[in-house]
Amino acid sequence: MIVTAEFLDRYDVQQVGGATILEYWIPAEDLDELNANIVGTIDVVAEYR
């Protein structure tokens, strides 16, 4: 999934768990805007039940 840089630039990358685990923490109130800034499609590559 690709998200526009203009949107992500507002958030700091958080290191969690280990040195190679990096995440953006997007507040729930910003999820609609996050969804609007997704570029392209989201493809399901696996399903676990």
A tleap script that builds the chain and sets N, CA, C and O, in Angstrom:
source leaprc.protein.ff14SB
mol = sequence {
  NMET ILE VAL THR ALA GLU PHE LEU ASP ARG
  TYR ASP VAL GLN GLN VAL GLY GLY ALA THR
  ILE LEU GLU TYR TRP ILE PRO ALA GLU ASP
  LEU ASP GLU LEU ASN ALA ASN ILE VAL GLY
  THR ILE ASP VAL VAL ALA GLU TYR CARG
}
set mol.1.N position { 0.850 -1.172 0.000 }
set mol.1.CA position { 0.000 0.000 0.000 }
set mol.1.C position { 0.893 1.231 0.000 }
set mol.1.O position { 1.897 1.284 0.710 }
set mol.2.N position { 0.527 2.192 -0.782 }
set mol.2.CA position { 1.259 3.457 -0.861 }
set mol.2.C position { 0.337 4.567 -0.371 }
set mol.2.O position { -0.829 4.645 -0.758 }
set mol.3.N position { 0.882 5.419 0.486 }
set mol.3.CA position { 0.149 6.579 1.004 }
set mol.3.C position { 0.951 7.815 0.621 }
set mol.3.O position { 2.182 7.796 0.640 }
set mol.4.N position { 0.251 8.889 0.272 }
set mol.4.CA position { 0.947 10.096 -0.170 }
set mol.4.C position { 1.904 10.620 0.906 }
set mol.4.O position { 1.607 10.582 2.100 }
set mol.5.N position { 3.038 11.102 0.454 }
set mol.5.CA position { 4.048 11.647 1.362 }
set mol.5.C position { 3.522 12.869 2.104 }
set mol.5.O position { 3.860 13.085 3.268 }
set mol.6.N position { 2.695 13.669 1.435 }
set mol.6.CA position { 2.155 14.871 2.075 }
set mol.6.C position { 1.361 14.513 3.334 }
set mol.6.O position { 1.403 15.244 4.323 }
set mol.7.N position { 0.644 13.401 3.299 }
set mol.7.CA position { -0.105 12.966 4.478 }
set mol.7.C position { 0.840 12.421 5.542 }
set mol.7.O position { 0.764 12.824 6.703 }
set mol.8.N position { 1.721 11.516 5.161 }
set mol.8.CA position { 2.601 10.859 6.141 }
set mol.8.C position { 3.615 11.809 6.771 }
set mol.8.O position { 4.070 11.576 7.890 }
set mol.9.N position { 3.967 12.867 6.069 }
set mol.9.CA position { 4.945 13.827 6.608 }
set mol.9.C position { 4.477 14.476 7.909 }
set mol.9.O position { 5.292 15.042 8.638 }
set mol.10.N position { 3.198 14.406 8.208 }
set mol.10.CA position { 2.672 15.009 9.441 }
set mol.10.C position { 2.923 14.137 10.670 }
set mol.10.O position { 2.725 14.587 11.798 }
set mol.11.N position { 3.356 12.893 10.458 }
set mol.11.CA position { 3.507 11.942 11.557 }
set mol.11.C position { 4.956 11.480 11.672 }
set mol.11.O position { 5.667 11.377 10.672 }
set mol.12.N position { 5.383 11.205 12.899 }
set mol.12.CA position { 6.718 10.669 13.134 }
set mol.12.C position { 6.687 9.155 13.020 }
set mol.12.O position { 5.693 8.516 13.364 }
set mol.13.N position { 7.786 8.585 12.533 }
set mol.13.CA position { 7.927 7.135 12.502 }
set mol.13.C position { 8.273 6.682 13.917 }
set mol.13.O position { 9.139 7.257 14.575 }
set mol.14.N position { 7.576 5.636 14.374 }
set mol.14.CA position { 7.785 5.104 15.723 }
set mol.14.C position { 8.532 3.778 15.625 }
set mol.14.O position { 8.194 2.935 14.794 }
set mol.15.N position { 9.544 3.589 16.466 }
set mol.15.CA position { 10.244 2.312 16.546 }
set mol.15.C position { 9.581 1.483 17.633 }
set mol.15.O position { 9.486 1.916 18.781 }
set mol.16.N position { 9.122 0.289 17.271 }
set mol.16.CA position { 8.428 -0.571 18.229 }
set mol.16.C position { 9.026 -1.969 18.192 }
set mol.16.O position { 9.310 -2.492 17.115 }
set mol.17.N position { 9.216 -2.567 19.331 }
set mol.17.CA position { 9.660 -3.959 19.389 }
set mol.17.C position { 11.128 -4.180 19.119 }
set mol.17.O position { 11.802 -4.818 19.928 }
set mol.18.N position { 11.643 -3.690 18.036 }
set mol.18.CA position { 13.042 -3.895 17.672 }
set mol.18.C position { 13.501 -2.843 16.691 }
set mol.18.O position { 12.707 -2.037 16.208 }
set mol.19.N position { 14.776 -2.855 16.402 }
set mol.19.CA position { 15.377 -1.808 15.566 }
set mol.19.C position { 14.808 -1.780 14.145 }
set mol.19.O position { 14.825 -0.735 13.494 }
set mol.20.N position { 14.311 -2.905 13.666 }
set mol.20.CA position { 13.825 -2.954 12.286 }
set mol.20.C position { 12.307 -2.855 12.179 }
set mol.20.O position { 11.757 -2.954 11.082 }
set mol.21.N position { 11.626 -2.661 13.306 }
set mol.21.CA position { 10.168 -2.561 13.289 }
set mol.21.C position { 9.783 -1.097 13.432 }
set mol.21.O position { 9.856 -0.523 14.519 }
set mol.22.N position { 9.373 -0.504 12.317 }
set mol.22.CA position { 9.041 0.919 12.271 }
set mol.22.C position { 7.601 1.077 11.798 }
set mol.22.O position { 7.163 0.395 10.871 }
set mol.23.N position { 6.872 1.980 12.441 }
set mol.23.CA position { 5.457 2.184 12.129 }
set mol.23.C position { 5.097 3.662 12.182 }
set mol.23.O position { 5.715 4.452 12.894 }
set mol.24.N position { 4.085 4.005 11.411 }
set mol.24.CA position { 3.425 5.292 11.591 }
set mol.24.C position { 2.250 5.052 12.520 }
set mol.24.O position { 1.488 4.108 12.311 }
set mol.25.N position { 2.083 5.872 13.530 }
set mol.25.CA position { 0.931 5.783 14.416 }
set mol.25.C position { -0.045 6.861 13.981 }
set mol.25.O position { 0.165 8.043 14.255 }
set mol.26.N position { -1.106 6.459 13.306 }
set mol.26.CA position { -2.111 7.383 12.791 }
set mol.26.C position { -3.286 7.382 13.770 }
set mol.26.O position { -3.883 6.330 13.999 }
set mol.27.N position { -3.628 8.517 14.344 }
set mol.27.CA position { -4.767 8.562 15.273 }
set mol.27.C position { -6.069 8.165 14.580 }
set mol.27.O position { -6.250 8.424 13.390 }
set mol.28.N position { -6.970 7.537 15.330 }
set mol.28.CA position { -8.234 7.060 14.772 }
set mol.28.C position { -9.017 8.184 14.103 }
set mol.28.O position { -9.678 7.954 13.090 }
set mol.29.N position { -8.954 9.383 14.646 }
set mol.29.CA position { -9.718 10.481 14.048 }
set mol.29.C position { -9.183 10.897 12.678 }
set mol.29.O position { -9.845 11.657 11.971 }
set mol.30.N position { -8.001 10.417 12.287 }
set mol.30.CA position { -7.415 10.739 10.985 }
set mol.30.C position { -7.566 9.611 9.967 }
set mol.30.O position { -7.037 9.719 8.860 }
set mol.31.N position { -8.275 8.527 10.312 }
set mol.31.CA position { -8.359 7.367 9.425 }
set mol.31.C position { -9.087 7.659 8.119 }
set mol.31.O position { -8.697 7.137 7.075 }
set mol.32.N position { -10.122 8.470 8.148 }
set mol.32.CA position { -10.810 8.814 6.898 }
set mol.32.C position { -9.863 9.530 5.940 }
set mol.32.O position { -9.865 9.263 4.738 }
set mol.33.N position { -9.059 10.436 6.476 }
set mol.33.CA position { -8.090 11.152 5.639 }
set mol.33.C position { -6.983 10.219 5.157 }
set mol.33.O position { -6.523 10.337 4.021 }
set mol.34.N position { -6.550 9.284 6.022 }
set mol.34.CA position { -5.570 8.285 5.597 }
set mol.34.C position { -6.113 7.505 4.410 }
set mol.34.O position { -5.425 7.349 3.401 }
set mol.35.N position { -7.347 7.012 4.525 }
set mol.35.CA position { -7.953 6.252 3.429 }
set mol.35.C position { -8.030 7.069 2.149 }
set mol.35.O position { -7.843 6.524 1.061 }
set mol.36.N position { -8.299 8.353 2.254 }
set mol.36.CA position { -8.392 9.220 1.078 }
set mol.36.C position { -7.030 9.436 0.428 }
set mol.36.O position { -6.958 9.823 -0.739 }
set mol.37.N position { -5.937 9.188 1.175 }
set mol.37.CA position { -4.587 9.409 0.662 }
set mol.37.C position { -3.886 8.130 0.219 }
set mol.37.O position { -2.691 8.146 -0.076 }
set mol.38.N position { -4.626 7.022 0.173 }
set mol.38.CA position { -4.063 5.779 -0.359 }
set mol.38.C position { -4.019 5.896 -1.876 }
set mol.38.O position { -5.003 6.287 -2.504 }
set mol.39.N position { -2.871 5.554 -2.461 }
set mol.39.CA position { -2.678 5.624 -3.904 }
set mol.39.C position { -2.749 4.201 -4.457 }
set mol.39.O position { -2.053 3.306 -3.976 }
set mol.40.N position { -3.583 4.000 -5.459 }
set mol.40.CA position { -3.691 2.676 -6.067 }
set mol.40.C position { -4.680 1.802 -5.325 }
set mol.40.O position { -5.580 2.296 -4.645 }
set mol.41.N position { -4.501 0.484 -5.465 }
set mol.41.CA position { -5.424 -0.465 -4.869 }
set mol.41.C position { -4.744 -1.226 -3.739 }
set mol.41.O position { -3.517 -1.274 -3.653 }
set mol.42.N position { -5.557 -1.816 -2.881 }
set mol.42.CA position { -5.061 -2.693 -1.835 }
set mol.42.C position { -5.366 -4.117 -2.285 }
set mol.42.O position { -6.521 -4.458 -2.540 }
set mol.43.N position { -4.340 -4.941 -2.383 }
set mol.43.CA position { -4.497 -6.318 -2.835 }
set mol.43.C position { -4.397 -7.268 -1.650 }
set mol.43.O position { -3.481 -7.149 -0.837 }
set mol.44.N position { -5.325 -8.206 -1.545 }
set mol.44.CA position { -5.264 -9.246 -0.519 }
set mol.44.C position { -4.267 -10.289 -1.013 }
set mol.44.O position { -4.443 -10.861 -2.089 }
set mol.45.N position { -3.222 -10.535 -0.228 }
set mol.45.CA position { -2.192 -11.498 -0.627 }
set mol.45.C position { -2.247 -12.772 0.199 }
set mol.45.O position { -1.634 -13.771 -0.178 }
set mol.46.N position { -2.965 -12.763 1.317 }
set mol.46.CA position { -3.130 -13.965 2.133 }
set mol.46.C position { -4.345 -13.777 3.025 }
set mol.46.O position { -4.757 -12.659 3.333 }
set mol.47.N position { -4.897 -14.898 3.424 }
set mol.47.CA position { -6.042 -14.886 4.319 }
set mol.47.C position { -5.840 -15.980 5.353 }
set mol.47.O position { -5.505 -17.112 5.006 }
set mol.48.N position { -6.042 -15.647 6.620 }
set mol.48.CA position { -5.849 -16.596 7.713 }
set mol.48.C position { -7.156 -16.723 8.475 }
set mol.48.O position { -7.798 -15.723 8.796 }
set mol.49.N position { -7.541 -17.937 8.759 }
set mol.49.CA position { -8.786 -18.170 9.499 }
set mol.49.C position { -8.506 -19.015 10.708 }
set mol.49.O position { -9.422 -19.327 11.469 }
savepdb mol mol.pdb
quit
